[in-house]
Amino acid sequence: MRQATVYIDQEALQYNLNRVKQLAPTAKIVSMVKANAYGHGIKDCLAALSSTDAFGVACLEEALEIRNLGYTQPITLIEGVFSEDEMAIAINSNIEIIVHHQPQIEWLLAHKAAYQAKNLKVWVKLNSGMNRLGFKVPDIIKIIHTLKAAGFTCVLAMHFANADADNLLNEQQKNQFLQVKEACSPVMGSCCNSAAIFKWPELNFDFVRPGIMLYGASPFADQSVQALDLQPVMTFTAEIIALNHIHAGEVVGYGSTFTAETAIDIAIVSIGYGDGYPRAFPKQNYVAIHGQSIPIIGRVAMDMIAIDVTGLNATLGTVVELWGKDRLVDDVAEANGTIGYELLCRLSNRPVRK
Ligand SMILES: Cc1ncc(COP(=O)(O)O)c(C=O)c1O
């Protein structure tokens, strides 16, 4: 059987959740489990996240999957509902919504009695300059006052565009959040994703919303998971299925992009872009064997890659780590010109999950 495998380390997930608790001891934790728990598999991740306070997802379908698995914690829909019909279904399953445009507020008011009867909070999204979702200042202040007067319990919510970097927009976003929070006082607040949890403990407020840090990847381009004291949750492996000795001048793989300068031993590993392993590597990329870094040579194909195992005692069946604790997903992402988030989320269904 082909051995492309994704292992999920539930203890690592719990460790990372505890890191959030250390960093934000007074806030409730909304664990972001959208996109199938950032590609890790929702079922296994929920089982490990039982001590979280709540979950955050992108849409009703993702929330209902959590309910169908039997979890009763609060769930927030970070894009809200997409129609009035969805509002009724959300309320029925105790799912909280974000409101970020006027029709959502009208749907909410139309279902006010049912929403409030379930003690659900309404998350009201501030657009403080990221310009994706939300109401701008001063409109949001009026909206929160109106919702409070109508008996809703509100959470002022915001998302940073550049929490992972130094950017002038950070100050503007912080200031607007604080201004609205003050103008609507008392109102609960939530604006921290993983990077903000590390950088701005003073902004933890009532709810933090960690995503990538839970899965043991870094939200920062210049700080490793070790430096942040996080543990990688996913280990992605495959096995060597062929070994070849090639001579100087011979080429490897599609497009013959690699030419051996000397005689080398190469191994073919059964992994490729059909599994979600990225194809394009502007920089040299590596895998790990027994903790040792091994270069990939030639192009990544749909089902296979070639690696240079000269001098290694590699055999058929030797396990190769594509990413995990030895070869960090953040480093593969960097060589691929992307971020760990994307690689984790875009794995295909072909690797076996354990
Ligand atoms: C609204 C919102 N909150 C929190 C998060 C979690 O962000 P991160 O994975 O960077 O912690 C996301 C992720 O995209 C988000 O969209």
The ligand as an ORCA input file, in Angstrom:
! r2SCAN-3c Opt
* xyz 0 1
  C     -11.409     36.389     11.995
  C     -10.252     35.497     12.274
  N      -9.836     35.335     13.542
  C      -8.790     34.550     13.854
  C      -8.102     33.870     12.883
  C      -6.926     33.014     13.256
  O      -5.751     33.547     12.726
  P      -4.332     32.822     12.953
  O      -4.453     31.505     12.283
  O      -3.354     33.713     12.290
  O      -4.166     32.701     14.423
  C      -8.496     33.997     11.548
  C      -7.756     33.305     10.493
  O      -7.762     33.566      9.331
  C      -9.603     34.843     11.236
  O     -10.012     35.006      9.978
*
